[in-house]
């Protein structure tokens, strides 16, 4: 079986030394925090167009300029029949007021958090989101040397799975 392939984009957005995180309500009712972003639609002209749309939908903020990608993540879940490739870019210019009006109903809260509060919020998010972001926050490499992270997702459902890092950096 050929896995369903998704292209996803994530945004690293900082203001006054604080990182923007959004709280997501998952299908099973669980909540987790991540950076804003989402699936790039077939109607989006590019990954950055899709990311700009997702950020505005989820947060009300309009990104005027991007840098990156900072890193790329691939998560392969063969038993569940999907593969996800995510590009993460840094917003270098944005404006607007932070508001939560996600048309998909996934994002339920958002805020800019001090670095000392980011780890606790990311504790329950997917490892393929948390680990690369933590690595970038710790090292702050530039987009001129983007990194790649690959994960295998083992198990038959997101209710019961194991994530294994296959390659880092």
C-alpha positions as a LaTeX table, in Angstrom:
\begin{tabular}{lrrr}
\hline
Residue & $x$ (\AA) & $y$ (\AA) & $z$ (\AA) \\
\hline
Unk1 & 0.00 & 0.00 & 0.00 \\
Unk2 & 1.30 & 3.45 & $-0.94$ \\
Unk3 & 1.02 & 5.78 & 2.06 \\
Unk4 & $-1.00$ & 8.99 & 1.87 \\
Unk5 & 1.49 & 11.81 & 1.59 \\
Unk6 & 0.94 & 15.15 & 3.30 \\
Unk7 & 2.91 & 18.34 & 3.00 \\
Unk8 & 2.79 & 20.41 & 6.16 \\
Unk9 & 4.38 & 23.73 & 7.09 \\
Unk10 & 5.22 & 25.18 & 10.50 \\
Unk11 & 6.04 & 28.71 & 11.61 \\
Unk12 & 8.62 & 29.84 & 14.13 \\
Unk13 & 7.46 & 33.29 & 15.24 \\
Unk14 & 9.16 & 35.31 & 17.95 \\
Unk15 & 8.32 & 38.64 & 19.52 \\
Unk16 & 10.42 & 40.32 & 22.21 \\
Unk17 & 12.24 & 37.03 & 22.87 \\
Unk18 & 9.00 & 35.05 & 23.25 \\
Unk19 & 7.91 & 32.17 & 20.97 \\
Unk20 & 4.39 & 31.93 & 19.56 \\
Unk21 & 2.66 & 28.66 & 20.39 \\
Unk22 & $-0.89$ & 27.54 & 19.65 \\
Unk23 & $-2.94$ & 25.07 & 21.65 \\
Unk24 & $-4.60$ & 22.42 & 19.47 \\
Unk25 & $-7.68$ & 20.34 & 20.25 \\
Unk26 & $-7.19$ & 16.94 & 18.64 \\
Unk27 & $-9.93$ & 14.64 & 17.29 \\
Unk28 & $-9.83$ & 12.52 & 20.45 \\
Unk29 & $-10.37$ & 15.61 & 22.63 \\
Unk30 & $-6.76$ & 15.82 & 23.83 \\
Unk31 & $-4.93$ & 19.15 & 23.79 \\
Unk32 & $-1.32$ & 19.94 & 22.93 \\
Unk33 & 0.78 & 22.96 & 22.05 \\
Unk34 & 2.83 & 23.53 & 18.89 \\
Unk35 & 3.98 & 26.30 & 16.63 \\
Unk36 & 1.30 & 27.52 & 14.20 \\
Unk37 & 0.97 & 25.86 & 10.81 \\
Unk38 & $-0.78$ & 23.02 & 9.09 \\
Unk39 & $-1.42$ & 21.09 & 5.92 \\
Unk40 & $-0.56$ & 22.81 & 2.66 \\
Unk41 & $-3.66$ & 22.57 & 0.47 \\
Unk42 & $-3.60$ & 21.71 & $-3.23$ \\
Unk43 & $-5.03$ & 25.19 & $-3.85$ \\
Unk44 & $-2.04$ & 26.89 & $-2.18$ \\
Unk45 & 0.44 & 28.21 & $-4.75$ \\
Unk46 & 3.43 & 27.19 & $-2.61$ \\
Unk47 & 4.44 & 25.90 & 0.81 \\
Unk48 & 4.93 & 29.48 & 2.01 \\
Unk49 & 1.54 & 30.54 & 0.66 \\
Unk50 & $-0.04$ & 27.67 & 2.57 \\
Unk51 & 1.91 & 28.52 & 5.71 \\
Unk52 & 0.96 & 32.20 & 5.49 \\
Unk53 & $-2.72$ & 31.18 & 5.14 \\
Unk54 & $-2.53$ & 28.74 & 8.07 \\
Unk55 & $-0.85$ & 31.29 & 10.38 \\
Unk56 & $-3.48$ & 33.91 & 9.59 \\
Unk57 & $-6.35$ & 31.44 & 10.03 \\
Unk58 & $-5.01$ & 30.16 & 13.35 \\
Unk59 & $-3.72$ & 33.37 & 14.91 \\
Unk60 & $-4.93$ & 36.41 & 12.98 \\
Unk61 & $-1.31$ & 37.41 & 12.35 \\
Unk62 & $-0.22$ & 38.23 & 8.81 \\
Unk63 & 3.31 & 37.23 & 7.89 \\
Unk64 & 4.95 & 39.65 & 5.43 \\
Unk65 & 8.36 & 37.95 & 5.13 \\
Unk66 & 9.74 & 34.45 & 5.75 \\
Unk67 & 13.23 & 33.04 & 6.23 \\
Unk68 & 14.06 & 29.42 & 5.70 \\
Unk69 & 13.36 & 26.68 & 5.83 \\
Unk70 & 15.10 & 26.29 & 9.17 \\
Unk71 & 14.51 & 22.56 & 9.13 \\
Unk72 & 12.49 & 19.81 & 7.50 \\
Unk73 & 10.78 & 16.93 & 9.28 \\
Unk74 & 9.61 & 13.65 & 7.80 \\
Unk75 & 7.37 & 11.32 & 9.80 \\
Unk76 & 6.57 & 7.94 & 8.27 \\
Unk77 & 3.67 & 5.91 & 9.66 \\
Unk78 & 3.49 & 2.90 & 7.37 \\
Unk79 & 1.12 & 0.92 & 9.63 \\
Unk80 & $-1.31$ & 3.87 & 9.60 \\
Unk81 & $-0.81$ & 4.50 & 5.90 \\
Unk82 & 0.62 & 8.02 & 5.89 \\
Unk83 & 3.80 & 9.99 & 5.44 \\
Unk84 & 4.21 & 13.63 & 6.41 \\
Unk85 & 6.85 & 16.08 & 5.23 \\
Unk86 & 7.00 & 19.38 & 7.09 \\
Unk87 & 9.01 & 22.50 & 6.27 \\
Unk88 & 9.51 & 24.89 & 9.20 \\
Unk89 & 10.18 & 28.53 & 8.36 \\
Unk90 & 10.86 & 31.58 & 10.54 \\
Unk91 & 8.65 & 34.63 & 10.22 \\
Unk92 & 10.90 & 37.69 & 10.03 \\
Unk93 & 8.13 & 40.26 & 9.57 \\
Unk94 & 4.51 & 40.02 & 10.69 \\
Unk95 & 1.73 & 42.22 & 12.00 \\
Unk96 & $-1.83$ & 42.12 & 13.26 \\
Unk97 & $-3.49$ & 41.27 & 16.53 \\
Unk98 & $-3.33$ & 37.79 & 18.01 \\
Unk99 & $-6.83$ & 36.28 & 17.90 \\
Unk100 & $-8.25$ & 32.77 & 17.84 \\
Unk101 & $-10.79$ & 32.19 & 15.09 \\
Unk102 & $-9.53$ & 28.96 & 13.52 \\
Unk103 & $-12.06$ & 27.92 & 10.84 \\
Unk104 & $-11.02$ & 24.29 & 11.39 \\
Unk105 & $-11.77$ & 24.53 & 15.12 \\
Unk106 & $-8.42$ & 22.98 & 16.01 \\
Unk107 & $-6.60$ & 25.96 & 17.55 \\
Unk108 & $-8.25$ & 26.95 & 20.84 \\
Unk109 & $-5.60$ & 29.19 & 22.44 \\
Unk110 & $-2.38$ & 30.98 & 21.53 \\
Unk111 & 0.27 & 33.14 & 23.08 \\
Unk112 & 3.87 & 34.26 & 23.02 \\
Unk113 & 5.82 & 32.37 & 25.70 \\
Unk114 & 9.18 & 33.00 & 27.33 \\
Unk115 & 11.80 & 30.34 & 26.55 \\
Unk116 & 11.55 & 29.06 & 30.13 \\
Unk117 & 7.88 & 28.16 & 29.56 \\
Unk118 & 8.17 & 26.58 & 26.11 \\
Unk119 & 9.38 & 23.11 & 27.22 \\
Unk120 & 6.45 & 22.57 & 29.60 \\
Unk121 & 3.94 & 23.48 & 26.89 \\
Unk122 & 5.58 & 21.21 & 24.32 \\
Unk123 & 5.72 & 18.21 & 26.69 \\
Unk124 & 2.59 & 16.59 & 25.20 \\
Unk125 & 3.00 & 17.42 & 21.53 \\
Unk126 & 4.18 & 14.95 & 18.94 \\
Unk127 & 7.88 & 14.16 & 19.21 \\
Unk128 & 8.43 & 15.07 & 15.56 \\
Unk129 & 7.25 & 18.60 & 16.47 \\
Unk130 & 8.94 & 18.95 & 19.88 \\
Unk131 & 12.44 & 17.58 & 19.27 \\
Unk132 & 13.43 & 19.57 & 16.15 \\
Unk133 & 12.03 & 22.80 & 17.60 \\
Unk134 & 13.90 & 22.24 & 20.88 \\
Unk135 & 17.10 & 21.59 & 18.92 \\
Unk136 & 16.69 & 24.82 & 16.95 \\
Unk137 & 15.86 & 26.84 & 20.08 \\
Unk138 & 19.02 & 25.47 & 21.69 \\
Unk139 & 21.37 & 26.07 & 18.76 \\
Unk140 & 19.71 & 28.72 & 16.54 \\
Unk141 & 21.27 & 27.56 & 13.28 \\
Unk142 & 20.60 & 29.65 & 10.19 \\
Unk143 & 18.48 & 28.80 & 7.15 \\
Unk144 & 21.69 & 28.67 & 5.12 \\
Unk145 & 22.30 & 25.29 & 6.79 \\
Unk146 & 18.83 & 23.75 & 7.26 \\
Unk147 & 18.60 & 20.45 & 9.09 \\
Unk148 & 16.54 & 17.35 & 8.42 \\
Unk149 & 14.86 & 15.12 & 10.98 \\
Unk150 & 13.22 & 11.78 & 10.18 \\
Unk151 & 10.93 & 9.73 & 12.42 \\
Unk152 & 9.20 & 6.38 & 12.14 \\
Unk153 & 5.78 & 6.22 & 13.73 \\
Unk154 & 5.13 & 2.62 & 14.75 \\
Unk155 & 1.66 & 1.39 & 15.61 \\
Unk156 & $-1.78$ & 1.22 & 14.07 \\
Unk157 & $-3.38$ & 4.33 & 15.61 \\
Unk158 & $-2.45$ & 7.67 & 17.12 \\
Unk159 & $-3.99$ & 6.42 & 20.36 \\
Unk160 & $-1.25$ & 3.82 & 20.69 \\
Unk161 & 2.02 & 4.40 & 18.86 \\
Unk162 & 5.76 & 4.75 & 19.31 \\
Unk163 & 7.92 & 7.39 & 17.64 \\
Unk164 & 11.50 & 6.51 & 16.80 \\
Unk165 & 14.07 & 9.01 & 15.59 \\
Unk166 & 15.71 & 7.62 & 12.46 \\
Unk167 & 17.96 & 10.58 & 11.67 \\
Unk168 & 18.67 & 13.91 & 13.26 \\
Unk169 & 20.26 & 16.99 & 11.76 \\
\hline
\end{tabular}
